[in-house]
């Protein structure tokens, strides 16, 4: 796969002019999307994920990657002290993380500098950081402080080893959350580190409406968090996008890509720092799987202004919004715990994409392209 993509990279190596990236749950058959150089790729560490990261960055040196760290084996969580949290982070980095990162051992310094590490799943099981009212009192060292101190030390160690930094677990407000839960955690991080640890918002569209007002609290719910919280505005944001019930149950391939075009235009109004939109996902083997429309999606990434081609996906259509998927386990997508994957034919559109003039890729001059050069 690396050899095939290296050939494609010689003709198409510029970053996609859109803010849309991809969550990859499978590394099989990804050639079309990798050749299109999405702005950001969120990659599962299993099933050849490390190889996909290196292939992607070799082909797309100005893109960025989020690579998943393994689960944090938290047995008896308790908020004790900042020292204890940092010691536990050191143990995690030296004992539990290395097997996952082995596949990136041969990555160049430039490649490592483009890799964000997704914080280990498991802190949602930590009592009270989302719900304990005492966490709002700065004089109290509570669960949110412990989590923040752990993540601050983990971020320090990741950067010392040449990685871009840490991205927090996905967040979308739940009815049981204490108001300001995310802001409390980010504010605690600001006390423990000056680094730009990133955070992730789970955007679940209820029906693919092409209206910011219609999806103000769903797809664009991160805007309210940024408005109400200075720390949320200051830290880089990754928005992870999915559709309740799956896009395949709601739209044709053409309709879905037209919605992505709307989404891409809409987020141009969002302030920096903004890492991009990670579309869930490739190889999910569910109704949100974009593998069946890889060709159309790759063409959109290369030239978002062109009308989508027909075919691919299901007929779809409108319907009553369904309950958003549950999210146990991994933090890479709405089904988080899934280990399934699928593959598609890999080489169908590489030749087509190679013929697209590079002016289509570089012509928009979008401000998102500065995110990599500003890292360090």
C-alpha positions, -999 to 999 in steps of 0.1 A, spaced: 0 0 0 29 24 8 44 21 -26 11 27 -44 4 58 -23 39 71 -27 33 72 -64 1 91 -59 19 116 -36 42 127 -64 12 142 -82 -12 151 -54 6 161 -21 -11 194 -13 -35 196 17 -72 194 9 -88 229 6 -117 218 29 -118 216 66 -132 181 64 -110 152 76 -117 115 81 -119 91 110 -103 59 99 -114 27 116 -98 5 90 -66 9 70 -77 -14 42 -87 2 9 -80 38 20 -58 48 -10 -84 71 -26 -90 92 5 -53 93 15 -44 105 -20 -69 134 -15 -49 146 16 -77 154 40 -67 182 64 -68 159 94 -70 121 99 -81 104 131 -66 69 130 -74 38 151 -42 24 165 -53 -12 156 -55 -29 123 -24 -13 107 -32 21 121 5 31 126 13 21 90 -16 42 78 -3 72 98 32 70 83 17 65 48 -6 94 52 20 118 64 45 107 37 19 115 11 4 146 28 32 163 48 11 194 56 -18 174 71 -22 164 107 -31 131 124 -48 122 157 -36 87 168 -54 69 196 -37 59 228 -48 27 246 -73 27 275 -61 41 308 -64 12 333 -79 32 361 -89 7 388 -98 27 419 -100 63 408 -98 90 435 -88 126 435 -57 127 457 -30 152 446 -13 167 416 19 148 424 0 115 424 -17 124 390 17 132 374 32 100 387 4 80 373 8 97 340 44 88 340 36 52 346 10 52 319 35 68 293 63 44 302 43 11 306 10 12 288 15 36 258 47 21 243 32 -10 227 7 12 208 34 37 197 59 10 185 46 13 150 56 49 149 92 43 160 105 48 125 85 80 120 106 111 111 108 141 134 86 160 110 60 132 109 59 130 147 54 167 150 22 164 129 8 136 152 -16 145 180 -22 117 205 -58 111 215 -60 109 253 -67 74 267 -104 65 271 -114 58 307 -118 91 324 -156 92 320 -155 64 346 -136 87 370 -162 98 396 -175 133 396 -154 153 372 -185 160 352 -210 162 380 -194 171 414 -203 207 423 -171 210 444 -151 209 411 -163 244 405 -145 257 435 -109 265 426 -98 260 462 -108 223 461 -86 197 445 -112 175 429 -116 149 401 -114 175 373 -81 187 388 -67 152 390 -77 144 354 -62 177 342 -29 171 361 -27 137 345 -33 150 310 -9 179 315 19 155 324 10 132 295 10 161 271 45 172 284 59 137 279 43 133 244 58 166 233 92 157 248 91 126 225 84 148 195 46 144 191 23 174 185 5 170 218 -26 155 235 -63 158 223 -89 153 250 -116 127 249 -147 137 229 -172 158 247 -208 165 241 -229 179 269 -252 154 286 -282 162 308 -264 149 339 -234 171 334 -227 199 358 -229 232 339 -195 242 328 -180 207 332 -158 210 302 -147 245 311 -138 234 346 -115 207 331 -99 231 306 -94 258 332 -77 232 354 -54 223 325 -45 260 321 -33 260 357 -11 229 352 3 236 317 7 264 292 6 239 263 -22 241 238 -39 207 246 -67 202 222 -103 192 229 -128 173 208 -166 179 204 -190 152 193 -212 167 167 -242 144 159 -265 158 132 -301 149 138 -311 152 101 -285 168 78 -303 202 78 -284 228 58 -291 255 84 -269 265 113 -300 276 133 -316 242 129 -285 224 142 -274 250 167 -274 227 197 -263 196 178 -238 198 150 -228 233 160 -232 229 198 -194 235 203 -200 272 195 -220 277 227 -192 261 247 -166 284 231 -188 314 237 -193 307 274 -157 295 282 -125 314 276 -104 282 280 -125 265 253 -119 294 229 -81 293 236 -75 255 231 -75 240 196 -108 223 187 -114 191 167 -151 186 158 -160 149 151 -190 147 128 -216 119 126 -253 116 118 -279 101 141 -290 68 126 -263 71 100 -261 92 69 -269 63 47 -304 61 62 -310 98 55 -295 109 22 -281 98 -11 -243 101 -16 -250 133 -35 -271 147 -8 -247 138 19 -217 154 2 -238 185 -5 -244 187 33 -206 184 38 -202 213 14 -226 233 36 -207 223 67 -174 232 52 -186 267 43 -203 272 76 -172 265 98 -153 292 79 -169 316 104 -154 297 134 -124 313 150 -90 297 154 -76 276 168 -96 250 148 -81 216 138 -109 206 115 -139 184 110 -133 147 114 -160 129 95 -170 96 111 -159 74 95 -142 50 71 -144 13 78 -170 15 106 -193 -11 89 -224 8 100 -248 34 85 -222 61 90 -195 43 70 -182 65 42 -163 36 25 -191 30 0 -187 66 -13 -149 69 -10 -146 80 -46 -171 108 -43 -157 119 -10 -122 120 -23 -133 141 -53 -150 165 -28 -118 168 -7 -98 177 -38 -124 201 -53 -152 210 -28 -167 235 -53 -175 209 -79 -210 193 -79 -210 158 -65 -212 129 -89 -241 105 -87 -240 69 -75 -226 53 -44 -243 49 -10 -279 42 -5 -310 59 -17 -316 72 18 -340 100 25 -355 120 53 -371 105 83 -377 111 120 -344 118 139 -332 88 158 -315 87 192 -278 94 189 -256 63 191 -242 54 225 -205 57 231 -188 31 252 -151 22 248 -128 38 223 -132 75 215 -129 73 178 -165 74 168 -202 72 178 -199 34 184 -166 38 202 -163 1 213 -165 -13 177 -136 -33 164 -151 -41 131 -138 -28 98 -143 -31 61 -124 -25 30 -132 -12 -5 -114 -13 -38 -84 10 -33 -72 22 -67 -103 33 -87 -98 70 -85 -61 75 -80 -56 82 -117 -85 105 -118 -73 125 -88 -38 127 -102 -53 147 -132 -69 173 -110 -50 206 -113 -31 215 -82 -47 249 -84 -79 233 -72 -61 222 -40 -42 253 -32 -65 280 -46 -87 288 -16 -58 299 6 -77 290 38 -64 300 72 -66 264 85 -34 257 66 -15 277 92 -23 252 120 6 229 112 32 256 107 22 272 140 28 239 159 59 233 180 
